[in-house]
Amino acid sequence: MFTFFLQRFALSSLVVSHPPCVALQVPNGTAGARATGDSPEQRDDGPTGETNLDEYAYPDYRGKGCVDESGFVFAIGEKFTPGPSTCPCLCTEEGPMCSKPDCPKVHPRCLRVDTSQCCPQCKERKNYCEFRGKVYMALEEFKVSPCEVCRCEPSGEVLCTVAACPQTECVDPEYEPDQCCPICKSGPNCFADTAVIPAGREVKMDECTICYCTYEEGTWRIERQATCSKNECLRS
């Protein structure tokens, strides 16, 4: 019995003084006895007897250290990660004290989220796109010209769309070099046959014809063609 006491004392000293991350060796067939609360049998076979390994199964580390899910022991005051998908914890006498950091938000369009780490991350197939010599992250939108907007898809492809320009208020719009949509430099106008006349005014096209470009509040009433009327011409 004295031999057993020395063995238990030596094991207890080893548990407290071992360096961090010491793997626990759990013999086969001992988990059931520990789970049901039965005490392992104590046996003294004398100096020539074999050591009963059941005596060393699942030691109590409360107040001495912390154990992760893989069975590694960590000393009090040491930081460790209990599992592959958990955040770092601090081993205390009361047990692990864990706090989750402020993780960046995962894009709602992400199709594949990696939760094997403390902070979830968007893990697509490539997670990036290569386009015209540049690298863009998945789901990132970028402009390649004043009129063209592109997006890096989760599949690694780049899809681009041309900006939809609003309808111009004139029939002779002009394009500027650094602008996508055309502008009306001369203001709203209409076609009067082949001529262009300003909106909101009557224009005498000839001795007999008067045209009017009807334009109100940013829209043409009917079409971009002016309304013309012919009067009786005085014969010379």
Buried (B, 14 or more C-beta within 10 A) or exposed (E): EEEBEEBEEEEEEEBEEEEEEBEBEBEEEBEEBBEEEEEBEEEEEEEEEEEBBBBBBBBEBEEBBBBBEEEBBBBBEBEBBBEEEBBBBBBEEEEBEBEEEEEEEBBEEBBEEBEEEBEBBBBBEBBBBEBEEEEBBBBBEBEEEEBEBBBBBBEBEBEEEEEEEEEBBBBEBEEEEEEBBBEBEEEBBBBBEEEBBBBBEBBEBEEEBBBBBBBEEEEBEEEBBBBBEEEEEEEE
